[in-house]
Amino acid sequence: MHNEKIECEIKELNAIRAMRHRDFKEIEKRYNRKEISDKNYEKQKRKYDSRVEKIKGKIRKLEEKHENKRRENKYLGWSGKNEGQSN
């Protein structure tokens, strides 16, 4: 997987995480206004926490893959530019 693709996937996952966070903030507001029950709020919070933790795990794996690729390329002396051209 190319570094640019990994970076793009990380950005997409961060965007999804931000949307989930925004949505949960709305749930918190509704809970604070007593529009939803404690039980419903706890259910939504567990669901949010689970989803966000999965996203964070995926991001960590991609960041590790990105770092490993960077180290590998540095070790090999390859900058990632002029791909396909021979020296």
BAGUPA-543062 format. One record per atom (N, C-alpha, C): residue number from 1; residue in three letters; atom name; x, y, z. Coordinates in nm, 2 decimals. Layout:
# BAGUPA-543062
    k    r   a    east   north      up
  NUM  ALA  CA       X       Y       Z
...
# end
This chain:
# BAGUPA-543062
    k    r   a    east   north      up
    1  MET   N    0.09   -0.12    0.00
    1  MET  CA    0.00    0.00    0.00
    1  MET   C    0.09    0.12    0.00
    2  HIS   N    0.06    0.22   -0.09
    2  HIS  CA    0.14    0.34   -0.10
    2  HIS   C    0.11    0.43    0.02
    3  ASN   N    0.21    0.51    0.06
    3  ASN  CA    0.20    0.60    0.17
    3  ASN   C    0.08    0.70    0.15
    4  GLU   N    0.07    0.75    0.03
    4  GLU  CA   -0.04    0.84    0.01
    4  GLU   C   -0.18    0.78    0.03
    5  LYS   N   -0.19    0.65   -0.01
    5  LYS  CA   -0.32    0.59    0.01
    5  LYS   C   -0.34    0.56    0.16
    6  ILE   N   -0.24    0.53    0.24
    6  ILE  CA   -0.25    0.51    0.38
    6  ILE   C   -0.29    0.64    0.45
    7  GLU   N   -0.23    0.75    0.41
    7  GLU  CA   -0.26    0.88    0.46
    7  GLU   C   -0.40    0.92    0.43
    8  CYS   N   -0.45    0.89    0.31
    8  CYS  CA   -0.59    0.92    0.27
    8  CYS   C   -0.69    0.84    0.36
    9  GLU   N   -0.66    0.71    0.38
    9  GLU  CA   -0.75    0.63    0.46
    9  GLU   C   -0.75    0.68    0.61
   10  ILE   N   -0.64    0.72    0.66
   10  ILE  CA   -0.63    0.78    0.79
   10  ILE   C   -0.72    0.90    0.80
   11  LYS   N   -0.71    0.99    0.70
   11  LYS  CA   -0.79    1.11    0.70
   11  LYS   C   -0.94    1.08    0.69
   12  GLU   N   -0.97    0.98    0.61
   12  GLU  CA   -1.11    0.94    0.60
   12  GLU   C   -1.17    0.88    0.74
   13  LEU   N   -1.09    0.80    0.80
   13  LEU  CA   -1.13    0.75    0.93
   13  LEU   C   -1.14    0.86    1.04
   14  ASN   N   -1.05    0.95    1.03
   14  ASN  CA   -1.06    1.07    1.13
   14  ASN   C   -1.18    1.15    1.10
   15  ALA   N   -1.22    1.16    0.98
   15  ALA  CA   -1.34    1.24    0.94
   15  ALA   C   -1.46    1.16    1.00
   16  ILE   N   -1.46    1.03    0.98
   16  ILE  CA   -1.57    0.95    1.03
   16  ILE   C   -1.58    0.96    1.19
   17  ARG   N   -1.46    0.95    1.25
   17  ARG  CA   -1.46    0.97    1.40
   17  ARG   C   -1.51    1.10    1.44
   18  ALA   N   -1.48    1.21    1.37
   18  ALA  CA   -1.53    1.34    1.40
   18  ALA   C   -1.68    1.35    1.38
   19  MET   N   -1.73    1.29    1.28
   19  MET  CA   -1.88    1.29    1.26
   19  MET   C   -1.95    1.21    1.38
   20  ARG   N   -1.89    1.10    1.41
   20  ARG  CA   -1.95    1.02    1.53
   20  ARG   C   -1.94    1.10    1.66
   21  HIS   N   -1.83    1.18    1.68
   21  HIS  CA   -1.82    1.26    1.79
   21  HIS   C   -1.93    1.37    1.79
   22  ARG   N   -1.95    1.43    1.68
   22  ARG  CA   -2.05    1.54    1.66
   22  ARG   C   -2.19    1.48    1.70
   23  ASP   N   -2.21    1.37    1.64
   23  ASP  CA   -2.35    1.30    1.67
   23  ASP   C   -2.36    1.27    1.81
   24  PHE   N   -2.26    1.22    1.88
   24  PHE  CA   -2.27    1.19    2.02
   24  PHE   C   -2.29    1.32    2.10
   25  LYS   N   -2.22    1.42    2.06
   25  LYS  CA   -2.24    1.55    2.14
   25  LYS   C   -2.39    1.59    2.13
   26  GLU   N   -2.46    1.57    2.02
   26  GLU  CA   -2.60    1.60    2.01
   26  GLU   C   -2.68    1.51    2.11
   27  ILE   N   -2.64    1.38    2.12
   27  ILE  CA   -2.71    1.29    2.21
   27  ILE   C   -2.69    1.34    2.36
   28  GLU   N   -2.56    1.39    2.39
   28  GLU  CA   -2.54    1.44    2.52
   28  GLU   C   -2.62    1.56    2.55
   29  LYS   N   -2.64    1.65    2.45
   29  LYS  CA   -2.72    1.77    2.47
   29  LYS   C   -2.87    1.72    2.50
   30  ARG   N   -2.92    1.63    2.43
   30  ARG  CA   -3.05    1.58    2.45
   30  ARG   C   -3.07    1.52    2.59
   31  TYR   N   -2.97    1.44    2.63
   31  TYR  CA   -2.97    1.38    2.76
   31  TYR   C   -2.97    1.49    2.87
   32  ASN   N   -2.89    1.59    2.85
   32  ASN  CA   -2.88    1.70    2.95
   32  ASN   C   -3.01    1.78    2.96
   33  ARG   N   -3.09    1.78    2.85
   33  ARG  CA   -3.22    1.84    2.85
   33  ARG   C   -3.33    1.75    2.89
   34  LYS   N   -3.29    1.63    2.93
   34  LYS  CA   -3.38    1.52    2.98
   34  LYS   C   -3.48    1.48    2.87
   35  GLU   N   -3.43    1.48    2.75
   35  GLU  CA   -3.52    1.44    2.63
   35  GLU   C   -3.50    1.29    2.61
   36  ILE   N   -3.39    1.23    2.66
   36  ILE  CA   -3.38    1.08    2.65
   36  ILE   C   -3.35    1.03    2.79
   37  SER   N   -3.38    0.90    2.81
   37  SER  CA   -3.36    0.84    2.94
   37  SER   C   -3.22    0.80    2.97
   38  ASP   N   -3.19    0.77    3.10
   38  ASP  CA   -3.06    0.73    3.14
   38  ASP   C   -3.02    0.60    3.06
   39  LYS   N   -3.12    0.51    3.06
   39  LYS  CA   -3.09    0.38    2.99
   39  LYS   C   -3.06    0.40    2.84
   40  ASN   N   -3.13    0.48    2.78
   40  ASN  CA   -3.11    0.51    2.63
   40  ASN   C   -2.97    0.58    2.61
   41  TYR   N   -2.94    0.67    2.70
   41  TYR  CA   -2.82    0.75    2.69
   41  TYR   C   -2.70    0.65    2.71
   42  GLU   N   -2.71    0.56    2.81
   42  GLU  CA   -2.60    0.47    2.83
   42  GLU   C   -2.58    0.37    2.72
   43  LYS   N   -2.69    0.33    2.66
   43  LYS  CA   -2.69    0.24    2.54
   43  LYS   C   -2.62    0.32    2.42
   44  GLN   N   -2.66    0.44    2.40
   44  GLN  CA   -2.59    0.52    2.29
   44  GLN   C   -2.45    0.54    2.32
   45  LYS   N   -2.41    0.57    2.45
   45  LYS  CA   -2.27    0.59    2.49
   45  LYS   C   -2.19    0.47    2.46
   46  ARG   N   -2.24    0.35    2.50
   46  ARG  CA   -2.16    0.23    2.48
   46  ARG   C   -2.14    0.20    2.33
   47  LYS   N   -2.25    0.23    2.25
   47  LYS  CA   -2.24    0.21    2.11
   47  LYS   C   -2.14    0.31    2.05
   48  TYR   N   -2.14    0.43    2.09
   48  TYR  CA   -2.04    0.53    2.05
   48  TYR   C   -1.90    0.49    2.08
   49  ASP   N   -1.88    0.46    2.21
   49  ASP  CA   -1.75    0.42    2.26
   49  ASP   C   -1.69    0.30    2.17
   50  SER   N   -1.78    0.20    2.15
   50  SER  CA   -1.74    0.08    2.07
   50  SER   C   -1.69    0.12    1.93
   51  ARG   N   -1.78    0.20    1.87
   51  ARG  CA   -1.75    0.24    1.73
   51  ARG   C   -1.62    0.32    1.72
   52  VAL   N   -1.61    0.42    1.81
   52  VAL  CA   -1.49    0.50    1.81
   52  VAL   C   -1.36    0.42    1.84
   53  GLU   N   -1.37    0.33    1.93
   53  GLU  CA   -1.25    0.25    1.96
   53  GLU   C   -1.21    0.16    1.84
   54  LYS   N   -1.31    0.11    1.77
   54  LYS  CA   -1.28    0.04    1.64
   54  LYS   C   -1.21    0.13    1.54
   55  ILE   N   -1.26    0.25    1.53
   55  ILE  CA   -1.20    0.34    1.43
   55  ILE   C   -1.06    0.38    1.48
   56  LYS   N   -1.04    0.40    1.61
   56  LYS  CA   -0.90    0.44    1.66
   56  LYS   C   -0.81    0.32    1.64
   57  GLY   N   -0.86    0.20    1.65
   57  GLY  CA   -0.77    0.08    1.63
   57  GLY   C   -0.73    0.07    1.48
   58  LYS   N   -0.82    0.10    1.39
   58  LYS  CA   -0.79    0.10    1.25
   58  LYS   C   -0.68    0.20    1.22
   59  ILE   N   -0.70    0.32    1.28
   59  ILE  CA   -0.61    0.43    1.26
   59  ILE   C   -0.47    0.39    1.31
   60  ARG   N   -0.46    0.33    1.43
   60  ARG  CA   -0.33    0.29    1.48
   60  ARG   C   -0.26    0.19    1.39
   61  LYS   N   -0.34    0.10    1.34
   61  LYS  CA   -0.28    0.00    1.25
   61  LYS   C   -0.23    0.06    1.12
   62  LEU   N   -0.31    0.16    1.07
   62  LEU  CA   -0.26    0.23    0.95
   62  LEU   C   -0.14    0.31    0.97
   63  GLU   N   -0.14    0.38    1.09
   63  GLU  CA   -0.02    0.46    1.13
   63  GLU   C    0.10    0.38    1.14
   64  GLU   N    0.09    0.26    1.20
   64  GLU  CA    0.20    0.17    1.21
   64  GLU   C    0.25    0.12    1.08
   65  LYS   N    0.16    0.09    0.99
   65  LYS  CA    0.19    0.05    0.85
   65  LYS   C    0.26    0.16    0.78
   66  HIS   N    0.21    0.28    0.80
   66  HIS  CA    0.27    0.40    0.74
   66  HIS   C    0.41    0.42    0.79
   67  GLU   N    0.43    0.41    0.92
   67  GLU  CA    0.56    0.43    0.98
   67  GLU   C    0.66    0.32    0.93
   68  ASN   N    0.61    0.20    0.92
   68  ASN  CA    0.70    0.09    0.88
   68  ASN   C    0.74    0.11    0.73
   69  LYS   N    0.65    0.15    0.65
   69  LYS  CA    0.68    0.18    0.51
   69  LYS   C    0.78    0.30    0.50
   70  ARG   N    0.76    0.40    0.58
   70  ARG  CA    0.86    0.51    0.58
   70  ARG   C    1.00    0.46    0.62
   71  ARG   N    1.01    0.38    0.73
   71  ARG  CA    1.14    0.33    0.77
   71  ARG   C    1.20    0.24    0.66
   72  GLU   N    1.12    0.16    0.60
   72  GLU  CA    1.16    0.07    0.49
   72  GLU   C    1.22    0.15    0.38
   73  ASN   N    1.14    0.25    0.34
   73  ASN  CA    1.19    0.34    0.23
   73  ASN   C    1.31    0.41    0.26
   74  LYS   N    1.32    0.46    0.39
   74  LYS  CA    1.44    0.53    0.43
   74  LYS   C    1.56    0.44    0.43
   75  TYR   N    1.54    0.32    0.47
   75  TYR  CA    1.65    0.22    0.48
   75  TYR   C    1.70    0.19    0.34
   76  LEU   N    1.60    0.18    0.24
   76  LEU  CA    1.64    0.14    0.11
   76  LEU   C    1.68    0.27    0.03
   77  GLY   N    1.67    0.38    0.09
   77  GLY  CA    1.71    0.51    0.02
   77  GLY   C    1.62    0.55   -0.08
   78  TRP   N    1.49    0.51   -0.07
   78  TRP  CA    1.39    0.55   -0.17
   78  TRP   C    1.30    0.66   -0.12
   79  SER   N    1.28    0.76   -0.19
   79  SER  CA    1.21    0.88   -0.14
   79  SER   C    1.06    0.87   -0.18
   80  GLY   N    1.03    0.78   -0.28
   80  GLY  CA    0.89    0.77   -0.32
   80  GLY   C    0.86    0.86   -0.44
   81  LYS   N    0.95    0.94   -0.48
   81  LYS  CA    0.93    1.03   -0.59
   81  LYS   C    0.99    0.96   -0.71
   82  ASN   N    0.95    1.00   -0.83
   82  ASN  CA    1.00    0.95   -0.95
   82  ASN   C    0.98    0.80   -0.96
   83  GLU   N    0.87    0.75   -0.91
   83  GLU  CA    0.84    0.61   -0.91
   83  GLU   C    0.83    0.56   -1.06
   84  GLY   N    0.89    0.45   -1.08
   84  GLY  CA    0.89    0.39   -1.21
   84  GLY   C    1.01    0.43   -1.30
   85  GLN   N    1.09    0.53   -1.25
   85  GLN  CA    1.21    0.57   -1.33
   85  GLN   C    1.33    0.50   -1.27
   86  SER   N    1.41    0.45   -1.36
   86  SER  CA    1.53    0.39   -1.32
   86  SER   C    1.65    0.48   -1.31
   87  ASN   N    1.74    0.46   -1.22
   87  ASN  CA    1.86    0.55   -1.21
   87  ASN   C    1.97    0.51   -1.30
# end
